[in-house]
């Protein structure tokens, strides 16, 4: 699957960023890029995977 996404930001200014937490698969980007390629490989059998609660980032 290929997704073409075109954005015109014109005058973009970022003063500050506050992130409370991130997911197990996330991208955070400020600025320009030509392309982003995401891929994933998982070679562990599903029965051996232990999924626990997510831990939030500490507040600073």
SETIGU-730113 format. One record per atom (N, C-alpha, C): residue in one letter; x negated, y negated, z negated; atom name. Coordinates in steps of 0.02 Angstrom, whole numbers. Layout:
BEGIN
<r res="A" px="X" py="Y" pz="Z" atom="CA"/>
...
//
This chain:
BEGIN
<r res="X" px="-42" py="58" pz="0" atom="N"/>
<r res="X" px="0" py="0" pz="0" atom="CA"/>
<r res="X" px="-44" py="-62" pz="0" atom="C"/>
<r res="X" px="-28" py="-109" pz="41" atom="N"/>
<r res="X" px="-65" py="-172" pz="45" atom="CA"/>
<r res="X" px="-17" py="-229" pz="33" atom="C"/>
<r res="X" px="-37" py="-276" pz="-10" atom="N"/>
<r res="X" px="4" py="-334" pz="-26" atom="CA"/>
<r res="X" px="-35" py="-396" pz="-7" atom="C"/>
<r res="X" px="-6" py="-437" pz="36" atom="N"/>
<r res="X" px="-36" py="-501" pz="54" atom="CA"/>
<r res="X" px="0" py="-555" pz="14" atom="C"/>
<r res="X" px="-39" py="-595" pz="-23" atom="N"/>
<r res="X" px="-10" py="-646" pz="-67" atom="CA"/>
<r res="X" px="-49" py="-710" pz="-56" atom="C"/>
<r res="X" px="-17" py="-763" pz="-37" atom="N"/>
<r res="X" px="-49" py="-826" pz="-21" atom="CA"/>
<r res="X" px="-23" py="-880" pz="-67" atom="C"/>
<r res="X" px="-68" py="-914" pz="-103" atom="N"/>
<r res="X" px="-49" py="-967" pz="-150" atom="CA"/>
<r res="X" px="-89" py="-1030" pz="-135" atom="C"/>
<r res="X" px="-55" py="-1086" pz="-135" atom="N"/>
<r res="X" px="-88" py="-1151" pz="-128" atom="CA"/>
<r res="X" px="-81" py="-1187" pz="-195" atom="C"/>
<r res="X" px="-136" py="-1195" pz="-231" atom="N"/>
<r res="X" px="-134" py="-1226" pz="-297" atom="CA"/>
<r res="X" px="-142" py="-1302" pz="-295" atom="C"/>
<r res="X" px="-168" py="-1327" pz="-241" atom="N"/>
<r res="X" px="-183" py="-1398" pz="-233" atom="CA"/>
<r res="X" px="-225" py="-1422" pz="-292" atom="C"/>
<r res="X" px="-201" py="-1467" pz="-334" atom="N"/>
<r res="X" px="-240" py="-1494" pz="-389" atom="CA"/>
<r res="X" px="-223" py="-1454" pz="-453" atom="C"/>
<r res="X" px="-264" py="-1405" pz="-468" atom="N"/>
<r res="X" px="-254" py="-1363" pz="-526" atom="CA"/>
<r res="X" px="-305" py="-1381" pz="-580" atom="C"/>
<r res="X" px="-282" py="-1394" pz="-640" atom="N"/>
<r res="X" px="-327" py="-1410" pz="-694" atom="CA"/>
<r res="X" px="-305" py="-1371" pz="-756" atom="C"/>
<r res="X" px="-352" py="-1333" pz="-785" atom="N"/>
<r res="X" px="-338" py="-1293" pz="-844" atom="CA"/>
<r res="X" px="-372" py="-1326" pz="-904" atom="C"/>
<r res="X" px="-331" py="-1346" pz="-952" atom="N"/>
<r res="X" px="-358" py="-1379" pz="-1012" atom="CA"/>
<r res="X" px="-383" py="-1328" pz="-1063" atom="C"/>
<r res="X" px="-341" py="-1279" pz="-1079" atom="N"/>
<r res="X" px="-360" py="-1227" pz="-1127" atom="CA"/>
<r res="X" px="-318" py="-1165" pz="-1113" atom="C"/>
<r res="X" px="-343" py="-1109" pz="-1138" atom="N"/>
<r res="X" px="-309" py="-1045" pz="-1129" atom="CA"/>
<r res="X" px="-305" py="-1011" pz="-1196" atom="C"/>
<r res="X" px="-247" py="-985" pz="-1214" atom="N"/>
<r res="X" px="-237" py="-950" pz="-1277" atom="CA"/>
<r res="X" px="-209" py="-881" pz="-1260" atom="C"/>
<r res="X" px="-249" py="-829" pz="-1274" atom="N"/>
<r res="X" px="-228" py="-760" pz="-1259" atom="CA"/>
<r res="X" px="-217" py="-724" pz="-1324" atom="C"/>
<r res="X" px="-157" py="-696" pz="-1333" atom="N"/>
<r res="X" px="-140" py="-659" pz="-1394" atom="CA"/>
<r res="X" px="-163" py="-586" pz="-1389" atom="C"/>
<r res="X" px="-157" py="-556" pz="-1331" atom="N"/>
<r res="X" px="-178" py="-487" pz="-1322" atom="CA"/>
<r res="X" px="-182" py="-470" pz="-1248" atom="C"/>
<r res="X" px="-211" py="-413" pz="-1233" atom="N"/>
<r res="X" px="-216" py="-390" pz="-1164" atom="CA"/>
<r res="X" px="-189" py="-320" pz="-1159" atom="C"/>
<r res="X" px="-166" py="-302" pz="-1100" atom="N"/>
<r res="X" px="-142" py="-234" pz="-1089" atom="CA"/>
<r res="X" px="-199" py="-188" pz="-1070" atom="C"/>
<r res="X" px="-185" py="-125" pz="-1064" atom="N"/>
<r res="X" px="-238" py="-77" pz="-1047" atom="CA"/>
<r res="X" px="-263" py="-87" pz="-976" atom="C"/>
<r res="X" px="-224" py="-119" pz="-935" atom="N"/>
<r res="X" px="-245" py="-134" pz="-866" atom="CA"/>
<r res="X" px="-225" py="-206" pz="-852" atom="C"/>
<r res="X" px="-272" py="-252" pz="-853" atom="N"/>
<r res="X" px="-254" py="-322" pz="-845" atom="CA"/>
<r res="X" px="-306" py="-360" pz="-806" atom="C"/>
<r res="X" px="-285" py="-414" pz="-776" atom="N"/>
<r res="X" px="-330" py="-460" pz="-741" atom="CA"/>
<r res="X" px="-313" py="-531" pz="-762" atom="C"/>
<r res="X" px="-363" py="-568" pz="-783" atom="N"/>
<r res="X" px="-354" py="-638" pz="-800" atom="CA"/>
<r res="X" px="-401" py="-678" pz="-756" atom="C"/>
<r res="X" px="-375" py="-723" pz="-717" atom="N"/>
<r res="X" px="-415" py="-759" pz="-668" atom="CA"/>
<r res="X" px="-397" py="-832" pz="-667" atom="C"/>
<r res="X" px="-447" py="-875" pz="-671" atom="N"/>
<r res="X" px="-438" py="-946" pz="-660" atom="CA"/>
<r res="X" px="-488" py="-965" pz="-605" atom="C"/>
<r res="X" px="-463" py="-990" pz="-551" atom="N"/>
<r res="X" px="-507" py="-1009" pz="-496" atom="CA"/>
<r res="X" px="-487" py="-974" pz="-432" atom="C"/>
<r res="X" px="-532" py="-975" pz="-384" atom="N"/>
<r res="X" px="-518" py="-947" pz="-318" atom="CA"/>
<r res="X" px="-554" py="-880" pz="-309" atom="C"/>
<r res="X" px="-524" py="-838" pz="-268" atom="N"/>
<r res="X" px="-555" py="-775" pz="-249" atom="CA"/>
<r res="X" px="-531" py="-755" pz="-180" atom="C"/>
<r res="X" px="-573" py="-720" pz="-144" atom="N"/>
<r res="X" px="-553" py="-696" pz="-78" atom="CA"/>
<r res="X" px="-511" py="-633" pz="-82" atom="C"/>
<r res="X" px="-529" py="-589" pz="-128" atom="N"/>
<r res="X" px="-491" py="-527" pz="-135" atom="CA"/>
<r res="X" px="-501" py="-496" pz="-204" atom="C"/>
<r res="X" px="-451" py="-460" pz="-226" atom="N"/>
<r res="X" px="-454" py="-421" pz="-288" atom="CA"/>
<r res="X" px="-435" py="-350" pz="-271" atom="C"/>
<r res="X" px="-478" py="-303" pz="-289" atom="N"/>
<r res="X" px="-465" py="-233" pz="-276" atom="CA"/>
<r res="X" px="-459" py="-196" pz="-342" atom="C"/>
<r res="X" px="-402" py="-164" pz="-352" atom="N"/>
<r res="X" px="-391" py="-127" pz="-414" atom="CA"/>
<r res="X" px="-389" py="-52" pz="-398" atom="C"/>
<r res="X" px="-423" py="-13" pz="-438" atom="N"/>
<r res="X" px="-422" py="59" pz="-429" atom="CA"/>
<r res="X" px="-426" py="93" pz="-497" atom="C"/>
<r res="X" px="-403" py="155" pz="-499" atom="N"/>
<r res="X" px="-402" py="191" pz="-562" atom="CA"/>
<r res="X" px="-414" py="265" pz="-549" atom="C"/>
<r res="X" px="-453" py="296" pz="-593" atom="N"/>
<r res="X" px="-464" py="368" pz="-590" atom="CA"/>
<r res="X" px="-456" py="395" pz="-660" atom="C"/>
<r res="X" px="-424" py="453" pz="-665" atom="N"/>
<r res="X" px="-412" py="483" pz="-730" atom="CA"/>
<r res="X" px="-421" py="557" pz="-722" atom="C"/>
<r res="X" px="-474" py="586" pz="-751" atom="N"/>
<r res="X" px="-487" py="657" pz="-741" atom="CA"/>
<r res="X" px="-474" py="699" pz="-803" atom="C"/>
<r res="X" px="-443" py="670" pz="-854" atom="N"/>
<r res="X" px="-427" py="707" pz="-915" atom="CA"/>
<r res="X" px="-358" py="738" pz="-908" atom="C"/>
<r res="X" px="-349" py="800" pz="-927" atom="N"/>
<r res="X" px="-282" py="830" pz="-923" atom="CA"/>
<r res="X" px="-231" py="791" pz="-966" atom="C"/>
<r res="X" px="-170" py="783" pz="-943" atom="N"/>
<r res="X" px="-120" py="743" pz="-979" atom="CA"/>
<r res="X" px="-109" py="767" pz="-1051" atom="C"/>
<r res="X" px="-114" py="831" pz="-1065" atom="N"/>
<r res="X" px="-101" py="856" pz="-1132" atom="CA"/>
<r res="X" px="-155" py="836" pz="-1182" atom="C"/>
<r res="X" px="-214" py="813" pz="-1159" atom="N"/>
<r res="X" px="-267" py="794" pz="-1205" atom="CA"/>
<r res="X" px="-269" py="718" pz="-1218" atom="C"/>
<r res="X" px="-225" py="681" pz="-1187" atom="N"/>
<r res="X" px="-224" py="609" pz="-1195" atom="CA"/>
<r res="X" px="-184" py="590" pz="-1257" atom="C"/>
<r res="X" px="-213" py="550" pz="-1300" atom="N"/>
<r res="X" px="-178" py="525" pz="-1360" atom="CA"/>
<r res="X" px="-166" py="451" pz="-1350" atom="C"/>
<r res="X" px="-104" py="432" pz="-1347" atom="N"/>
<r res="X" px="-86" py="361" pz="-1338" atom="CA"/>
<r res="X" px="-62" py="335" pz="-1405" atom="C"/>
<r res="X" px="-97" py="284" pz="-1430" atom="N"/>
<r res="X" px="-80" py="255" pz="-1495" atom="CA"/>
<r res="X" px="-55" py="185" pz="-1487" atom="C"/>
<r res="X" px="-39" py="152" pz="-1541" atom="N"/>
<r res="X" px="-15" py="83" pz="-1539" atom="CA"/>
<r res="X" px="-71" py="36" pz="-1514" atom="C"/>
<r res="X" px="-50" py="-17" pz="-1480" atom="N"/>
<r res="X" px="-98" py="-66" pz="-1456" atom="CA"/>
<r res="X" px="-118" py="-111" pz="-1514" atom="C"/>
<r res="X" px="-180" py="-132" pz="-1514" atom="N"/>
<r res="X" px="-207" py="-175" pz="-1568" atom="CA"/>
<r res="X" px="-213" py="-245" pz="-1540" atom="C"/>
<r res="X" px="-179" py="-294" pz="-1569" atom="N"/>
<r res="X" px="-183" py="-363" pz="-1544" atom="CA"/>
<r res="X" px="-252" py="-393" pz="-1559" atom="C"/>
<r res="X" px="-270" py="-442" pz="-1519" atom="N"/>
<r res="X" px="-332" py="-479" pz="-1532" atom="CA"/>
<r res="X" px="-323" py="-523" pz="-1593" atom="C"/>
<r res="X" px="-375" py="-533" pz="-1634" atom="N"/>
<r res="X" px="-368" py="-575" pz="-1693" atom="CA"/>
<r res="X" px="-358" py="-648" pz="-1674" atom="C"/>
<r res="X" px="-319" py="-683" pz="-1714" atom="N"/>
<r res="X" px="-307" py="-755" pz="-1703" atom="CA"/>
<r res="X" px="-367" py="-794" pz="-1726" atom="C"/>
<r res="X" px="-394" py="-837" pz="-1682" atom="N"/>
<r res="X" px="-451" py="-879" pz="-1701" atom="CA"/>
<r res="X" px="-436" py="-951" pz="-1687" atom="C"/>
//
